[in-house]
Amino acid sequence: YMAFAAATGRLLAQPRRLPFGAAVTLMGLPRPDQNNLVNGIAEIGIGGSLGTLYSEFSVATTACGPADMSDSLERGCYLICLMFAGLSVFWRIGFGQSVTTSLEDQGLRQSTTVQMRAAEWLALAAVGGAFLALALQLASGADVWGSGLSGIDKFMCEAGR
C-alpha cells in the first residue's frame, strides 16, 4: 500500500483510507474493496448451487426437470455448481486446505468468508445430490440411459405434462 520511487527507494505517499473501505492510491484512484468481489463470486455460487439443488429435487420427485425453470437457467446453474465444486476439490488437493481457509488468511471480513464457505459446501452438496437423484431414478426404473446424459426420461416427462 505504500508507493516508492523506483530509483531512490524513498516513500512517496501513503494511501488514505476512505469510509467505505477502498484505499486511495498515489494517482488518487480508488482501489476496489476485495470483500465486494469475493461476496459477488460467492453469491453467484450460492445461487447456482441452490438452482442445481432445486433441479435435482424436482428430478428426484417427479422424474422431470423443474417446469418453472428454463433449460438455459438450469444449465447455467449446473455449470456454476460444477465450477465451484471443481475449484473446491482442486484447491483441497493442491493446497491442502479449503478455499475459505485460504481467504481467511487474506484478511477478508468474516461475512465474506461465511458466504464463500456456504457457496463451497452448497456446491459439494449439489454434486452429492446429483448422485442421489440418479440413484433414485434408477431405483424407480426410469430409462435414464436412452435420453443422453441428462438422466431424465423424456417420454415419462411428456406423458406427465
DSSP file with accessible surface (Angstrom, degrees, kcal/mol):
  #  RESIDUE AA STRUCTURE BP1 BP2  ACC     N-H-->O    O-->H-N    N-H-->O    O-->H-N    TCO  KAPPA ALPHA  PHI   PSI    X-CA   Y-CA   Z-CA
    1    1 A Y              0   0  171      0, 0.0     2,-0.4     0, 0.0     0, 0.0   0.000 360.0 360.0 360.0  -3.0    0.0    0.0    0.0
    2    2 A M        -     0   0  101     12,-0.2     2,-0.5    23,-0.0    12,-0.2  -0.848 360.0-136.7-103.3 144.4    3.0    2.3    0.0
    3    3 A A  E     -A   13   0A  26     10,-2.2     9,-3.0    -2,-0.4    10,-0.9  -0.844  21.7-170.8-101.4 132.4    4.3    4.0   -3.1
    4    4 A F  E     -A   11   0A 120     -2,-0.5     2,-0.4     7,-0.2     7,-0.2  -0.909  28.3-113.3-119.2 149.2    8.1    4.1   -3.6
    5    5 A A     >  -     0   0   22      5,-2.1     4,-2.1    -2,-0.3     5,-0.1  -0.660  27.0-137.2 -76.8 133.9   10.2    5.9   -6.1
    6    6 A A  T  4 S+     0   0  109     -2,-0.4    -1,-0.1     1,-0.2     0, 0.0   0.900  96.6  40.0 -62.8 -41.9   11.9    3.3   -8.3
    7    7 A A  T  4 S+     0   0  102      1,-0.1    -1,-0.2    -3,-0.0    -2,-0.0   0.908 127.5  27.6 -78.8 -40.7   15.3    4.8   -8.4
    8    8 A T  T  4 S-     0   0   87      2,-0.1    -2,-0.2     0, 0.0    -1,-0.1   0.735  88.2-135.4 -98.3 -22.7   15.7    6.1   -4.8
    9    9 A G     <  +     0   0   48     -4,-2.1     2,-0.2     1,-0.3    -3,-0.1   0.661  53.8 146.2  76.3  13.4   13.6    3.7   -2.9
   10   10 A R        -     0   0  164     -5,-0.1    -5,-2.1     1,-0.1     2,-0.4  -0.568  58.0-103.8 -84.0 152.2   12.1    6.6   -0.9
   11   11 A L  E     +A    4   0A  90     -7,-0.2    -7,-0.2    -2,-0.2     3,-0.1  -0.584  38.0 178.2 -73.7 121.9    8.5    6.6    0.3
   12   12 A L  E     -     0   0A  88     -9,-3.0     2,-0.3    -2,-0.4    -1,-0.2   0.863  60.0 -15.8 -91.9 -46.7    6.5    8.9   -1.9
   13   13 A A  E     -A    3   0A  33    -10,-0.9   -10,-2.2     2,-0.0    -1,-0.4  -0.994  49.2-141.0-158.1 152.8    3.0    8.6   -0.5
   14   14 A Q        -     0   0  130     -2,-0.3   -12,-0.2   -12,-0.2    10,-0.0  -0.972  37.3-110.2-117.5 134.4    0.9    6.5    1.7
   15   15 A P        -     0   0   36      0, 0.0     2,-0.3     0, 0.0    10,-0.2  -0.276  25.3-130.0 -66.8 149.0   -2.7    5.9    0.7
   16   16 A R        -     0   0  169      8,-0.5     8,-2.0     9,-0.1     2,-0.4  -0.744  20.8-122.4 -93.0 147.6   -5.6    7.4    2.7
   17   17 A R  B     -B   23   0B 151     -2,-0.3     6,-0.2     6,-0.2     5,-0.0  -0.736  20.4-149.0 -91.4 135.6   -8.5    5.3    3.8
   18   18 A L    >   -     0   0   56      4,-1.9     3,-1.7    -2,-0.4     0, 0.0  -0.680  27.0-110.1 -97.3 160.0  -12.0    6.2    2.7
   19   19 A P  T 3  S+     0   0  135      0, 0.0    -1,-0.1     0, 0.0    -2,-0.0   0.817 114.4  56.8 -62.1 -29.3  -15.0    5.4    4.9
   20   20 A F  T 3  S-     0   0  139      2,-0.1    13,-0.1     1,-0.1    -3,-0.0   0.404 120.7-100.7 -88.5   6.3  -16.4    2.7    2.6
   21   21 A G  S <  S+     0   0   29     -3,-1.7     2,-0.2     1,-0.3    -1,-0.1   0.321  80.3 124.0 102.1  -8.8  -13.2    0.6    2.8
   22   22 A A        -     0   0    3     11,-0.1    -4,-1.9    -5,-0.0     2,-0.3  -0.510  53.9-131.5 -84.1 154.1  -11.4    1.5   -0.5
   23   23 A A  E     -BC  17  31B   2      8,-0.8     8,-2.2    -6,-0.2     2,-0.6  -0.808  10.1-132.6-103.0 145.5   -7.9    2.8   -0.5
   24   24 A V  E     - C   0  30B  11     -8,-2.0    -8,-0.5    -2,-0.3     2,-0.1  -0.870  26.5-152.7 -96.7 125.2   -6.8    5.9   -2.4
   25   25 A T    >   -     0   0   61      4,-1.6     3,-1.8    -2,-0.6    -9,-0.1  -0.221  36.5 -82.7 -88.0-176.0   -3.5    5.2   -4.3
   26   26 A L  T 3  S+     0   0  104      1,-0.3    -1,-0.1     2,-0.1   -12,-0.1   0.857 130.5  50.6 -57.4 -37.2   -0.8    7.7   -5.4
   27   27 A M  T 3  S-     0   0  159      2,-0.1    -1,-0.3     1,-0.1    -3,-0.0   0.528 116.5-113.8 -81.1  -6.6   -2.8    8.7   -8.5
   28   28 A G  S <  S+     0   0   43     -3,-1.8    -2,-0.1     1,-0.3    -1,-0.1   0.540  71.9 135.3  87.4   5.8   -5.9    9.3   -6.4
   29   29 A L        -     0   0  111      1,-0.1    -4,-1.6    -5,-0.0    -1,-0.3  -0.701  58.6-114.0 -89.0 138.0   -7.9    6.4   -8.0
   30   30 A P  E     -C   24   0B  83      0, 0.0    -6,-0.2     0, 0.0    -1,-0.1  -0.441  19.1-139.5 -72.0 141.0   -9.9    4.2   -5.6
   31   31 A R  E     -C   23   0B  65     -8,-2.2    -8,-0.8    -2,-0.1     3,-0.1  -0.897  30.8-113.1 -96.3 126.2   -8.8    0.6   -5.3
   32   32 A P        -     0   0  103      0, 0.0     2,-0.4     0, 0.0    -9,-0.1  -0.247  27.9-108.7 -63.9 147.8  -11.9   -1.7   -5.1
   33   33 A D    >>  -     0   0   28      1,-0.1     4,-1.0   -13,-0.1     3,-0.7  -0.611  19.6-146.9 -75.4 126.5  -12.6   -3.5   -1.9
   34   34 A Q  H 3> S+     0   0  108     -2,-0.4     4,-2.4     1,-0.2     5,-0.3   0.734  93.0  70.2 -72.2 -19.3  -11.9   -7.2   -2.4
   35   35 A N  H 3> S+     0   0   15      1,-0.2     4,-2.6     2,-0.2    -1,-0.2   0.910  97.9  51.0 -60.7 -40.0  -14.6   -8.1    0.0
   36   36 A N  H <> S+     0   0  103     -3,-0.7     4,-2.3     2,-0.2    -1,-0.2   0.904 110.2  48.9 -65.0 -40.9  -17.2   -7.0   -2.6
   37   37 A L  H  X S+     0   0  110     -4,-1.0     4,-2.3     2,-0.2    -2,-0.2   0.953 114.5  43.6 -63.1 -48.9  -15.6   -9.1   -5.3
   38   38 A V  H  X S+     0   0   15     -4,-2.4     4,-2.7     1,-0.2    -2,-0.2   0.893 112.3  54.2 -67.4 -37.0  -15.5  -12.2   -3.2
   39   39 A N  H  X S+     0   0   22     -4,-2.6     4,-2.6    -5,-0.3    -1,-0.2   0.929 109.3  48.3 -59.8 -45.1  -19.0  -11.6   -2.0
   40   40 A G  H  X S+     0   0   29     -4,-2.3     4,-2.0     2,-0.2    -2,-0.2   0.920 112.2  47.7 -62.5 -43.7  -20.3  -11.3   -5.5
   41   41 A I  H  X S+     0   0   75     -4,-2.3     4,-2.2     1,-0.2    -1,-0.2   0.925 112.9  49.3 -63.1 -43.0  -18.5  -14.5   -6.6
   42   42 A A  H  X S+     0   0    0     -4,-2.7     4,-2.8     1,-0.2    -2,-0.2   0.907 109.2  52.1 -64.2 -39.2  -19.9  -16.3   -3.5
   43   43 A E  H  X S+     0   0  104     -4,-2.6     4,-2.5     2,-0.2    -1,-0.2   0.881 108.3  50.9 -67.1 -36.4  -23.4  -15.1   -4.2
   44   44 A I  H  X S+     0   0  103     -4,-2.0     4,-2.6     2,-0.2    -1,-0.2   0.930 112.1  48.2 -63.2 -42.8  -23.2  -16.4   -7.8
   45   45 A G  H  X S+     0   0    0     -4,-2.2     4,-2.4     2,-0.2    -2,-0.2   0.903 111.5  49.1 -64.4 -40.7  -22.0  -19.8   -6.4
   46   46 A I  H  X S+     0   0   38     -4,-2.8     4,-2.7     2,-0.2     5,-0.2   0.940 112.9  47.5 -64.7 -45.5  -24.8  -19.9   -3.8
   47   47 A G  H  X S+     0   0   40     -4,-2.5     4,-2.3     1,-0.2    -2,-0.2   0.925 113.4  47.7 -62.2 -43.7  -27.4  -19.1   -6.4
   48   48 A G  H  X S+     0   0    3     -4,-2.6     4,-2.1     1,-0.2    33,-0.2   0.908 113.5  47.6 -64.3 -40.2  -26.1  -21.7   -8.9
   49   49 A S  H  X S+     0   0    0     -4,-2.4     4,-2.7    -5,-0.2    -2,-0.2   0.898 111.4  49.5 -69.5 -39.6  -25.9  -24.3   -6.2
   50   50 A L  H  X S+     0   0   92     -4,-2.7     4,-2.4     2,-0.2    -1,-0.2   0.902 111.2  50.3 -65.9 -39.1  -29.4  -23.6   -5.0
   51   51 A G  H  X S+     0   0    9     -4,-2.3     4,-2.3    -5,-0.2    -2,-0.2   0.901 111.7  48.7 -63.2 -39.1  -30.7  -23.8   -8.5
   52   52 A T  H  X S+     0   0    2     -4,-2.1     4,-2.7    25,-0.2    -2,-0.2   0.925 110.9  49.2 -66.4 -44.6  -29.0  -27.1   -9.0
   53   53 A L  H  X S+     0   0   50     -4,-2.7     4,-2.4     2,-0.2    -2,-0.2   0.900 111.2  50.4 -62.9 -38.7  -30.4  -28.5   -5.8
   54   54 A Y  H  X S+     0   0   95     -4,-2.4     4,-2.3     2,-0.2    -1,-0.2   0.923 111.3  48.3 -64.0 -42.6  -33.9  -27.4   -6.8
   55   55 A S  H  X S+     0   0    0     -4,-2.3     4,-2.5     1,-0.2    -2,-0.2   0.923 112.2  48.6 -63.6 -43.3  -33.5  -29.0  -10.2
   56   56 A E  H  X S+     0   0   10     -4,-2.7     4,-2.7     2,-0.2    -1,-0.2   0.888 110.1  51.9 -65.5 -38.3  -32.2  -32.3   -8.6
   57   57 A F  H  X S+     0   0  135     -4,-2.4     4,-2.2     2,-0.2     5,-0.2   0.925 110.9  48.2 -62.6 -42.7  -35.1  -32.2   -6.1
   58   58 A S  H  X S+     0   0   14     -4,-2.3     4,-2.7     1,-0.2     6,-0.8   0.911 112.6  47.9 -64.5 -41.8  -37.5  -31.9   -9.0
   59   59 A V  H  X S+     0   0   10     -4,-2.5     4,-1.6     4,-0.2    -2,-0.2   0.912 113.1  48.7 -65.4 -40.4  -35.9  -34.7  -10.9
   60   60 A A  H  < S+     0   0   34     -4,-2.7    -2,-0.2    -5,-0.2    -1,-0.2   0.861 120.1  35.7 -69.8 -33.6  -35.9  -37.0   -7.9
   61   61 A T  H  < S+     0   0   85     -4,-2.2    -2,-0.2    -5,-0.2    -1,-0.2   0.822 135.0  19.1 -92.1 -31.5  -39.5  -36.3   -7.0
   62   62 A T  H  < S-     0   0   79     -4,-2.7    -3,-0.2     2,-0.3    -2,-0.2   0.463  91.8-125.0-116.3  -6.0  -41.2  -36.0  -10.5
   63   63 A A  S  < S+     0   0   13     -4,-1.6    90,-0.6    -5,-0.4     2,-0.3   0.617  85.6  87.2  65.1  14.2  -38.6  -37.7  -12.7
   64   64 A a  S    S-     0   0   13     -6,-0.8    -2,-0.3    88,-0.1    -1,-0.2  -0.938  86.1 -98.9-134.6 160.6  -38.6  -34.5  -14.8
   65   65 A G        -     0   0   11     -2,-0.3     2,-0.2     1,-0.2   -10,-0.1  -0.222  61.9 -70.5 -70.0 168.7  -36.7  -31.2  -14.6
   66   66 A P    >   -     0   0    6      0, 0.0     3,-1.0     0, 0.0    -1,-0.2  -0.414  37.7-150.4 -66.1 131.5  -38.4  -28.2  -12.9
   67   67 A A  T 3  S+     0   0   86      1,-0.2    -2,-0.1    -2,-0.2     0, 0.0   0.777  94.4  53.1 -73.0 -26.8  -41.3  -26.9  -15.1
   68   68 A D  T 3  S+     0   0  124      2,-0.1     2,-0.4    -3,-0.0    -1,-0.2   0.211  96.8  77.4 -96.8  17.2  -40.9  -23.3  -13.8
   69   69 A M  S <  S-     0   0   25     -3,-1.0    -4,-0.0   -14,-0.0    -1,-0.0  -0.992  81.2-124.3-127.0 127.3  -37.1  -23.1  -14.6
   70   70 A S     >  -     0   0   71     -2,-0.4     4,-2.5     1,-0.1     5,-0.2  -0.277  20.8-119.3 -68.0 155.2  -35.9  -22.5  -18.1
   71   71 A D  H  > S+     0   0  101      1,-0.2     4,-2.7     2,-0.2     5,-0.2   0.880 113.8  53.1 -62.1 -38.1  -33.5  -25.0  -19.6
   72   72 A S  H  > S+     0   0   89      2,-0.2     4,-2.4     1,-0.2    -1,-0.2   0.915 110.5  46.3 -64.9 -42.9  -30.8  -22.3  -20.1
   73   73 A L  H  > S+     0   0   97      2,-0.2     4,-2.5     1,-0.2    -2,-0.2   0.916 112.5  50.8 -65.4 -41.5  -31.1  -21.2  -16.5
   74   74 A E  H  X S+     0   0   25     -4,-2.5     4,-2.2     2,-0.2    -2,-0.2   0.932 111.4  47.5 -62.5 -44.8  -30.9  -24.8  -15.3
   75   75 A R  H  X S+     0   0  151     -4,-2.7     4,-2.4     1,-0.2    -1,-0.2   0.910 111.0  52.1 -62.1 -41.9  -27.8  -25.5  -17.4
   76   76 A G  H  X S+     0   0   27     -4,-2.4     4,-2.6     1,-0.2     5,-0.2   0.910 108.5  50.4 -61.4 -41.7  -26.2  -22.3  -16.1
   77   77 A C  H  X S+     0   0   11     -4,-2.5     4,-2.6     1,-0.2   -25,-0.2   0.920 110.5  49.8 -62.3 -42.8  -26.9  -23.4  -12.5
   78   78 A Y  H  X S+     0   0   85     -4,-2.2     4,-2.6     1,-0.2    -2,-0.2   0.905 111.7  48.4 -63.4 -40.6  -25.3  -26.8  -13.2
   79   79 A L  H  X S+     0   0  109     -4,-2.4     4,-2.4     2,-0.2    -2,-0.2   0.919 112.1  48.1 -67.2 -42.6  -22.2  -25.2  -14.8
   80   80 A I  H  X S+     0   0   44     -4,-2.6     4,-2.4     2,-0.2     5,-0.2   0.939 113.7  48.0 -61.7 -45.0  -21.7  -22.7  -11.9
   81   81 A C  H  X S+     0   0    4     -4,-2.6     4,-2.8    -5,-0.2     5,-0.3   0.917 110.8  51.0 -62.3 -43.3  -22.1  -25.5   -9.4
   82   82 A L  H  X S+     0   0  114     -4,-2.6     4,-2.7     1,-0.2     5,-0.2   0.907 110.3  49.8 -62.3 -40.0  -19.7  -27.7  -11.3
   83   83 A M  H  X S+     0   0  127     -4,-2.4     4,-2.6     2,-0.2    -2,-0.2   0.931 113.3  45.5 -64.7 -44.8  -17.1  -24.9  -11.4
   84   84 A F  H  X S+     0   0   24     -4,-2.4     4,-2.4     2,-0.2    -2,-0.2   0.924 115.6  45.5 -66.1 -44.0  -17.4  -24.2   -7.6
   85   85 A A  H  X S+     0   0    6     -4,-2.8     4,-2.5    -5,-0.2     5,-0.2   0.924 114.5  49.0 -66.1 -41.4  -17.3  -27.9   -6.7
   86   86 A G  H  X S+     0   0   40     -4,-2.7     4,-2.8    -5,-0.3     5,-0.2   0.914 111.9  48.5 -63.8 -42.8  -14.3  -28.5   -9.0
   87   87 A L  H  X S+     0   0   81     -4,-2.6     4,-2.8    -5,-0.2     5,-0.2   0.922 111.4  51.0 -62.3 -42.0  -12.5  -25.5   -7.6
   88   88 A S  H  X S+     0   0    1     -4,-2.4     4,-2.2     2,-0.2    -2,-0.2   0.936 113.5  42.9 -62.4 -46.7  -13.1  -26.6   -4.1
   89   89 A V  H  X S+     0   0   70     -4,-2.5     4,-2.4     2,-0.2     5,-0.2   0.932 115.4  49.7 -66.9 -43.6  -11.8  -30.2   -4.7
   90   90 A F  H  X S+     0   0  130     -4,-2.8     4,-3.3    -5,-0.2     5,-0.3   0.931 111.6  49.1 -59.2 -44.1   -8.8  -28.9   -6.7
   91   91 A W  H  X S+     0   0   70     -4,-2.8     4,-2.6    -5,-0.2     6,-0.8   0.903 111.0  49.5 -64.8 -40.5   -7.9  -26.4   -4.0
   92   92 A R  H  X S+     0   0   89     -4,-2.2     4,-0.9    -5,-0.2    -1,-0.2   0.893 117.2  40.8 -66.8 -38.5   -8.2  -29.0   -1.3
   93   93 A I  H  < S+     0   0  139     -4,-2.4    -2,-0.2    -5,-0.2    -1,-0.2   0.936 122.3  39.9 -73.2 -46.4   -6.0  -31.5   -3.2
   94   94 A G  H  < S+     0   0   50     -4,-3.3    -3,-0.2    -5,-0.2    -2,-0.2   0.865 132.1  20.5 -73.5 -37.6   -3.5  -28.9   -4.5
   95   95 A F  H  < S-     0   0  119     -4,-2.6    -3,-0.2    -5,-0.3    -1,-0.2   0.453  94.7-123.7-116.3  -4.6   -3.1  -26.7   -1.4
   96   96 A G  S  < S+     0   0   67     -4,-0.9     2,-0.3    -5,-0.5    -4,-0.2   0.674  82.2  71.3  73.3  15.9   -4.3  -28.9    1.4
   97   97 A Q  S    S-     0   0   66     -6,-0.8    -2,-0.3     3,-0.0    -1,-0.2  -0.975  85.7 -91.1-154.1 165.5   -7.0  -26.5    2.7
   98   98 A S     >  -     0   0   12     -2,-0.3     4,-1.9     1,-0.1     5,-0.1  -0.306  35.7-113.1 -76.5 164.7  -10.4  -25.2    1.6
   99   99 A V  H  > S+     0   0   16      1,-0.2     4,-2.2     2,-0.2     5,-0.2   0.912 118.5  55.1 -61.5 -39.4  -10.8  -22.1   -0.5
  100  100 A T  H  > S+     0   0    0      1,-0.2     4,-2.3     2,-0.2    -1,-0.2   0.907 104.7  51.6 -63.7 -41.6  -12.5  -20.4    2.6
  101  101 A T  H  > S+     0   0   43      1,-0.2     4,-1.3     2,-0.2    -1,-0.2   0.908 109.5  50.9 -62.7 -38.8   -9.5  -21.1    4.8
  102  102 A S  H  < S+     0   0   15     -4,-1.9     4,-0.4     1,-0.2    -1,-0.2   0.889 110.4  49.4 -64.6 -38.1   -7.2  -19.5    2.2
  103  103 A L  H ><>S+     0   0   32     -4,-2.2     3,-1.2     1,-0.2     5,-1.0   0.848 103.6  59.2 -70.6 -33.8   -9.5  -16.5    2.1
  104  104 A E  H ><5S+     0   0   81     -4,-2.3     3,-1.2     1,-0.3    -1,-0.2   0.858 100.9  56.8 -61.8 -32.8   -9.5  -16.2    5.8
  105  105 A D  T 3<5S+     0   0  111     -4,-1.3    -1,-0.3     1,-0.2    -2,-0.2   0.658  97.2  64.5 -71.3 -15.0   -5.7  -15.8    5.6
  106  106 A Q  T < 5S-     0   0  138     -3,-1.2    -1,-0.2    -4,-0.4    -2,-0.2   0.460 113.7-112.6 -88.7  -2.5   -6.1  -12.8    3.3
  107  107 A G  T < 5 +     0   0   66     -3,-1.2    -3,-0.1    -4,-0.2    -2,-0.1   0.786  58.8 158.3  80.2  29.3   -7.8  -10.7    6.0
  108  108 A L      < -     0   0   26     -5,-1.0    -1,-0.2     1,-0.1     5,-0.0  -0.405  50.3 -83.9 -81.1 161.7  -11.3  -10.5    4.5
  109  109 A R     >  -     0   0  109      1,-0.1     4,-1.7    -2,-0.1     3,-0.3  -0.253  35.5-118.8 -61.2 154.6  -14.4   -9.8    6.6
  110  110 A Q  H  > S+     0   0  153      1,-0.2     4,-2.4     2,-0.2     5,-0.2   0.877 113.7  57.5 -65.5 -36.0  -16.0  -12.7    8.4
  111  111 A S  H  > S+     0   0   67      1,-0.2     4,-2.0     2,-0.2    -1,-0.2   0.868 105.3  52.6 -63.8 -32.7  -19.3  -12.2    6.5
  112  112 A T  H  > S+     0   0    0     -3,-0.3     4,-2.2     2,-0.2    -1,-0.2   0.933 110.5  45.3 -67.5 -45.5  -17.3  -12.7    3.2
  113  113 A T  H  X S+     0   0    6     -4,-1.7     4,-2.5     2,-0.2    -2,-0.2   0.856 110.1  55.4 -69.3 -31.7  -15.7  -15.9    4.3
  114  114 A V  H  X S+     0   0   76     -4,-2.4     4,-2.4     2,-0.2    -1,-0.2   0.929 109.1  47.8 -64.9 -42.2  -19.1  -17.2    5.6
  115  115 A Q  H  X S+     0   0   52     -4,-2.0     4,-2.4     2,-0.2    -2,-0.2   0.913 112.6  48.2 -64.0 -41.6  -20.7  -16.6    2.2
  116  116 A M  H  X S+     0   0   15     -4,-2.2     4,-2.5     2,-0.2    -1,-0.2   0.899 110.6  51.4 -67.3 -37.6  -17.8  -18.3    0.5
  117  117 A R  H  X S+     0   0   86     -4,-2.5     4,-2.6     2,-0.2     5,-0.2   0.922 110.2  49.8 -63.9 -40.5  -18.0  -21.3    2.9
  118  118 A A  H  X S+     0   0   39     -4,-2.4     4,-2.6     1,-0.2     5,-0.2   0.923 111.5  48.4 -63.8 -42.4  -21.7  -21.6    2.2
  119  119 A A  H  X S+     0   0    0     -4,-2.4     4,-2.0     2,-0.2    -2,-0.2   0.914 112.5  49.1 -63.6 -41.0  -21.1  -21.5   -1.6
  120  120 A E  H  X S+     0   0    4     -4,-2.5     4,-1.9     1,-0.2    -2,-0.2   0.941 115.2  42.1 -64.6 -46.7  -18.4  -24.1   -1.3
  121  121 A W  H  X S+     0   0  140     -4,-2.6     4,-2.5     1,-0.2    -2,-0.2   0.867 112.6  53.3 -72.9 -35.6  -20.5  -26.5    0.8
  122  122 A L  H  X S+     0   0   45     -4,-2.6     4,-2.3    -5,-0.2    -1,-0.2   0.899 108.9  50.5 -65.3 -37.8  -23.7  -26.0   -1.2
  123  123 A A  H  X S+     0   0    0     -4,-2.0     4,-1.8    -5,-0.2    -2,-0.2   0.926 111.9  46.5 -65.1 -43.0  -21.8  -26.9   -4.4
  124  124 A L  H  X S+     0   0   46     -4,-1.9     4,-2.0     1,-0.2    -2,-0.2   0.898 112.3  51.1 -66.4 -36.9  -20.4  -30.0   -2.9
  125  125 A A  H  X S+     0   0   53     -4,-2.5     4,-2.5     1,-0.2    -2,-0.2   0.887 107.6  53.6 -66.5 -35.7  -23.9  -30.9   -1.6
  126  126 A A  H  X S+     0   0    0     -4,-2.3     4,-1.7     2,-0.2    -1,-0.2   0.874 106.3  51.8 -68.1 -35.8  -25.3  -30.4   -5.0
  127  127 A V  H  X S+     0   0   54     -4,-1.8     4,-1.5     2,-0.2    -1,-0.2   0.939 112.0  46.4 -64.7 -43.6  -22.8  -32.8   -6.5
  128  128 A G  H  X S+     0   0   40     -4,-2.0     4,-2.0     1,-0.2    -2,-0.2   0.892 109.5  55.6 -62.9 -37.2  -23.8  -35.4   -3.9
  129  129 A G  H  X S+     0   0   17     -4,-2.5     4,-2.9     1,-0.2    -1,-0.2   0.830 101.0  58.2 -64.6 -31.6  -27.5  -34.6   -4.7
  130  130 A A  H  X S+     0   0   40     -4,-1.7     4,-2.2     2,-0.2    -1,-0.2   0.923 107.7  45.9 -64.7 -42.4  -26.9  -35.4   -8.4
  131  131 A F  H  X S+     0   0  149     -4,-1.5     4,-2.4     2,-0.2    -2,-0.2   0.895 113.2  50.4 -66.4 -37.7  -25.7  -38.9   -7.5
  132  132 A L  H  X S+     0   0  109     -4,-2.0     4,-2.5     2,-0.2    -2,-0.2   0.927 110.2  49.2 -65.9 -43.7  -28.7  -39.3   -5.1
  133  133 A A  H  X S+     0   0    6     -4,-2.9     4,-2.1     2,-0.2    -2,-0.2   0.907 112.0  49.0 -62.7 -40.8  -31.2  -38.2   -7.8
  134  134 A L  H  X S+     0   0   55     -4,-2.2     4,-2.5     2,-0.2    -1,-0.2   0.919 110.6  50.4 -65.1 -41.1  -29.7  -40.6  -10.3
  135  135 A A  H  X S+     0   0   54     -4,-2.4     4,-2.4     1,-0.2    -2,-0.2   0.909 110.2  50.1 -63.8 -40.0  -29.8  -43.4   -7.8
  136  136 A L  H  X S+     0   0   84     -4,-2.5     4,-1.6     1,-0.2    -1,-0.2   0.890 111.0  49.5 -65.9 -37.3  -33.5  -42.7   -7.1
  137  137 A Q  H  X>S+     0   0    9     -4,-2.1     5,-2.0     2,-0.2     4,-0.5   0.913 111.5  48.0 -66.6 -43.2  -34.3  -42.6  -10.8
  138  138 A L  H ><5S+     0   0   77     -4,-2.5     3,-0.9     1,-0.2    -2,-0.2   0.896 110.6  52.1 -63.7 -38.4  -32.5  -46.0  -11.3
  139  139 A A  H 3<5S+     0   0   90     -4,-2.4    -1,-0.2     1,-0.2    -2,-0.2   0.837 107.6  52.3 -67.7 -30.0  -34.4  -47.5   -8.3
  140  140 A S  H 3<5S-     0   0   86     -4,-1.6    -1,-0.2    -5,-0.2    -2,-0.2   0.522 117.0-113.3 -84.9  -4.2  -37.7  -46.3   -9.7
  141  141 A G  T <<5 +     0   0   66     -3,-0.9    -3,-0.2    -4,-0.5    -2,-0.1   0.649  57.4 160.3  86.5  16.1  -37.0  -48.0  -13.1
  142  142 A A      < -     0   0    9     -5,-2.0     2,-1.5     1,-0.1    -1,-0.2  -0.430  47.7-118.7 -71.1 146.1  -36.8  -44.8  -15.2
  143  143 A D        +     0   0   83      1,-0.2    11,-0.2    -2,-0.1     4,-0.2  -0.664  49.1 157.3 -85.7  87.8  -34.9  -45.2  -18.5
  144  144 A V        +     0   0    2     -2,-1.5     7,-0.6     1,-0.2     3,-0.3   0.648  63.9  61.1 -88.0 -14.5  -32.1  -42.7  -17.9
  145  145 A W  S >  S+     0   0  181      1,-0.2     3,-0.9    -3,-0.2    -1,-0.2   0.793  94.5  60.0 -85.7 -26.2  -29.7  -44.1  -20.4
  146  146 A G  T 3  S+     0   0   62      1,-0.2    -1,-0.2     3,-0.0    -2,-0.1   0.611  98.6  59.6 -78.1  -9.6  -31.8  -43.6  -23.5
  147  147 A S  T >  S-     0   0   18      1,-0.4     3,-0.8    -3,-0.3    -1,-0.2   0.108 107.9-113.7-106.5  21.8  -32.0  -39.8  -23.1
  148  148 A G  T <   -     0   0   48     -3,-0.9     3,-0.5     1,-0.2    -1,-0.4  -0.528  67.6 -33.2  83.3-148.5  -28.3  -39.0  -23.2
  149  149 A L  T 3  S+     0   0  185      1,-0.2    -1,-0.2    -2,-0.2    -4,-0.1   0.406 114.3  90.2 -92.2   3.3  -26.5  -37.7  -20.2
  150  150 A S  S <  S-     0   0   70     -3,-0.8    -1,-0.2     2,-0.1    -2,-0.1   0.813  80.8-141.2 -72.1 -28.0  -29.4  -35.7  -18.7
  151  151 A G        +     0   0    9     -7,-0.6     2,-0.5    -3,-0.5    -6,-0.1   0.637  60.8 121.7  78.3  11.6  -30.8  -38.6  -16.7
  152  152 A I        -     0   0   30     -5,-0.2     2,-1.0    -8,-0.2    -1,-0.3  -0.926  64.6-132.9-113.3 132.2  -34.4  -37.6  -17.5
  153  153 A D     >  -     0   0   22    -90,-0.6     4,-2.0    -2,-0.5     5,-0.2  -0.713  20.0-164.8 -81.3 103.7  -36.8  -40.0  -19.2
  154  154 A K  H  > S+     0   0  120     -2,-1.0     4,-2.5     1,-0.2     5,-0.2   0.874  84.5  53.3 -62.0 -38.7  -38.3  -37.6  -21.8
  155  155 A F  H  > S+     0   0  160      1,-0.2     4,-1.9     2,-0.2    -1,-0.2   0.896 109.1  49.2 -66.3 -38.1  -41.2  -39.9  -22.6
  156  156 A M  H  > S+     0   0   84      2,-0.2     4,-1.6     1,-0.2    -1,-0.2   0.906 112.5  48.6 -68.5 -36.7  -42.3  -40.0  -18.9
  157  157 A a  H  X S+     0   0   12     -4,-2.0     4,-0.9     1,-0.2    -2,-0.2   0.910 111.9  47.5 -69.3 -42.4  -42.0  -36.2  -18.6
  158  158 A E  H  < S+     0   0  136     -4,-2.5     3,-0.3     1,-0.2    -1,-0.2   0.857 111.1  51.8 -68.3 -33.8  -44.0  -35.5  -21.8
  159  159 A A  H  < S+     0   0   87     -4,-1.9    -1,-0.2    -5,-0.2    -2,-0.2   0.848 108.5  52.2 -68.6 -32.9  -46.7  -38.0  -20.7
  160  160 A G  H  <        0   0   69     -4,-1.6    -1,-0.2    -5,-0.1    -2,-0.2   0.670 360.0 360.0 -78.2 -14.6  -47.0  -36.3  -17.3
  161  161 A R     <        0   0  186     -4,-0.9    -3,-0.1    -3,-0.3    -4,-0.0  -0.076 360.0 360.0 -98.4 360.0  -47.5  -32.8  -18.7
